[in-house]
Amino acid sequence: MQLTIIDGKKTLFNDEVKAISGNNKLGKFSLLQDHARFIGIVHGDVEVRRGRQLTKIDVGYGLVHCKENIVRIFAHLPELTEAAT
């Protein structure tokens, strides 16, 4: 699946990956090939697996969007407060 991590106008990562793992308010989650549509919040590091290689990328507070084996993470967004939601 294709993963792109964007921080403002800068691309931090853009490559084919086997799996992506991250954390949100509910705990750890993973996205694999042919994952159902998904949109959610991620914070901290995401783990990106390419074959045997595992890379950690700090995304701060970000938005994850997964559709048809294309995953986009919009990194380092301002955190929403309860009053804003």
Protein Blocks (a to p, Z undefined) as FASTA:
>chain_A
ZZdddehjacfbdcddfbdcdddfkbccdddehiacdddddehjddddehjbccdddehj
addddeehiacddehiacddfklZZ
